[in-house]
Amino acid sequence: MMNRKYNLGHLFRAVVNHYGPNNSLCFEKECLTFNEIDAYSSRIANYFFNIGLKNHDVIAISASKEFTTYAIVLACIKSGITYSFFDPSAPLYRLEKQFTRLNPKHIIEHKNQIRSHFHGTFNFLEVSQIISESDSQSSEIDFNTEYISDSTIAYVMFTSGSTGEPKGASISHCNIINFIDWIKKDIGVSEVDKITGLNKLFFDNSVFDFYATFFTGACLYPVKDEILNDSTRLFNYLNKHSMSIWFSVPSLIIYHLTVSPDKCEAFNNFKKIIFGGEGFPKNNLMKLWKIANTKLINVYGPTECTCICSSYEISDTDFKHENMDKLAPIGDICHNTDYIIIANGVECQNKEVGELYIGGVSVGHGYWNNNDLTSEKFVQNPRHSNYIDIYYKSGDLVYLNSHGTLEFVSRADYQIKHMGYRIELPEIENVLQTSKKIYEACAVYKKQEMSGQGLIKLFYSGSLSEKQVLDYLTEKLPGYMIPRSIIRLKSLPKNNNDKIDRKALSET
């Protein structure tokens, strides 16, 4: 069993056997070794089994960075239970849609944050209850884990949906095992590393944080949200613990480069700085390049393809004059993964722009409890019809440059990356249009010339004031989706097809 890797439980057992006394998870004043979190998570797994949870069941977990949260995730992995994080501070309107789609057997929360709203609709477990009742359980797994296969879904990660409904990407043990192999071999993560847990657990960048540590022998140092934007506290914390790998969205790096450039010398202490989830404007990337005498790695990947599936190491070439007006390449696709670039139903040649289709082991198993959307986005390999061979239509327009490296151009639809989050602009429109006092709505995204960051603008017609629209959206959407500019018009402009003219509005 030690060498098996067909499910993540077996792989984690091999890591524990090899690195058991080493620290696996550290907060400011306390650490747990691999042996300790292994025993802790096994007790929780046995408790889950005793209350009737089993392979293929799904639970929702409040995204709180605590020792117990990480142990619960490992317990799910060991027992074949699917987990899905939720943001306890998100509007209840949005959480209700997410829970309805997920249909979890239990919702695990901290300090009864949302129970009163959903009382009688879903089953709740409080973290303190899990801690108390799992203490008496065995630290050895009491049930058979051989039935957990490589196709068992490990987690469901929810993202914004264009119809106004959150969609949950379903990722299997096999998907993640390949991901772990790749980040060890190509990204170079190893047991000597200390990795920053900067990303929120309900955001797919956190997949890297978790699996690049617990499954490689490295140690994770989760960073609480309250210090993320405090440069002094953040860099003091990271320096104190000698972090070796930073991974975040570019906007977090840009924020610190802008507000506290004197503190950013600390970036030079990292062995690697990895960023992804959105584009990194070249003028800001150059600032980091000049400060940090270390490897800078741009990564790319849709949530549907196991967090990230390509990487590119930044070099001097990226800052040549002719390259300054475009983003860094998204690089080489990871092993056991393939891609095709399609335009107008035809495979593109080098330098031709088309939509990126991704195939192979990185591609997840579709959207949870949403077969129609799965059929639309997860399609048969356009090169043949001899057998089932599923590719994911990313919606990203790319081309293969003369060096054989993938370059990102833009989105093929109205999906954006903003503040590190993937957002479907129509979701903002659809939420607003649930009000009977709104006639039309259109959200557009504008790049700011100076900062390189984006601005969500909302145009609408209706009887609500701009402040009333802001209040309405604040009740129903997470903060990162709230438009910075809300503009009321008598009517929205139309194109020749009598559709809202998005292009005209985006130029307003």
Phi, psi and omega in degrees: 000334187300324186265357181289145179224022183281347166222160187292334177298317177295320180295318179295322178300318179296321178295316180298318180299328184271323187239020187316312182284350183283153176290137179249329187211123183229135168251189188304317188240004184206146176231154170243135175282170176299321178298318183291315181286334173297311180295317181299312182291327177293322177297319179293320178300317178295322176297316178301316180298320182288338177264009171101001176285147184209176179310135179082353170288162181230141175232152175255137185236129175298132187277069179250129182280089179226159177308314186295325180301313181293325177293323178297318179298315178297324177297319177297315181300317181294329187257001179077014176276139177273133178247155178212125180278150171226154179270110184294344179267359180291154176305139182300328178303316181285320179299321180299319177296319181294314181293323180296319178292318184286321183053060184286150174292324178217149170248122182259122183229164176255125172058040173049052185292320187231001187304318186299327182288323185255015183303129179089346180264320180229159176272132183246145170234134177267142183303319179299327177293318178297316179300313183295313188277343178273345181302327184273357182278161177290148176272006172249141181298129184264003184227166184284125179258002184290342181278355179277116186260176179291339180270357175300133181283122181279312182213159172240121181251118183273138175230172180294140179246143185293339180272000185094356179255125175301144180241139186251110177287129185258119186241130187265170175303318181297316177306314186286324178300317176296319178301315180297314178303318182293314183291335174288316186278316188263320178278335174084030177281137180215180185294346180274352188276149170242120191248135180285127174266070185276334190275143177295143187293336179272005178253137191293343174299337179292342177300318176299311183307313186288307188280341176279356180245297184297341184245013176232347186096357176285174182242136181260134176242087180298139179251124181293148186301327186293344179250000183301323184257012176254098188303317182298309181294319182297308185287331173298318179295312182293321178293320181302323184258009173053054179298144181249334182230125174256134173221122179201177170287152178303326185299329178292318178296314181299320180303310182290325176298329184276312187272334183220062182301332180291331180280341189283357170302338180296338177300336181290347182277349183275148175285323178217141170241116183249137179219149180185176181103344177192169179287149178250102181307138189299324182297324177282324177298324178296323177300315179294319180302320182286331182276314192264111176272067185206176179286131173248124186236120175269127180241155183220147171169136174289153175306323183292349182241042172063054171076287178222148182217012172208159181213156179211128178270126182293142178221176178304327182302327183293344183251013171293153185308318185288347181256357187287342182265011178224161179289161174298149177303155175271353164092209184262137180290149185287166184293156183062021180227145183232167176210158174224143175252121187240134173225124180055038176078004183239141179291134184280152170270173178306139178074356175274135183274134176201180180279137180277120172257131182245131180232172177101197190290339179289337187285127181288191188255031176091193183260134184299125174056039181207074185293326182296312180292324177301315180296330181285323187258334180253106193238165177294141174311118183293353180279340183199170176226026186285332180200170180290123185212092193273134174240149177261127177278107190286335187078002179263131176270126184220173168211161178263119183280180186293344178266004181078023182247141181285135177242133177274137180250303181188182173273147178275346182231211182255023176275140180232163167249118184223125181056029179088354182257145175272124186231133171268114181304323178299337178296321178298316180297314183294322178296315180296323184283003169287345174278132179289349182266005178249130182265311180218156177207145178211124177256134177231164182237126181240132175281137176272125185299317186286311186272337185080357179272170184253162180227125175274122177246139180240125174251140180207163169231142182159184185265356177281144174286167179297323177293321179295323177295316179301314179297320181296314181292324181297329178287337191242348183232151173294157187303323183290348179261357182285124179299142176280336181230126179236121188235125180265130178237157176296319175204155181272144181295149181240153175264189184295338179269010181064026173259158178302131183276089182296323182297316180297319181291323181292340179265358181285000000 
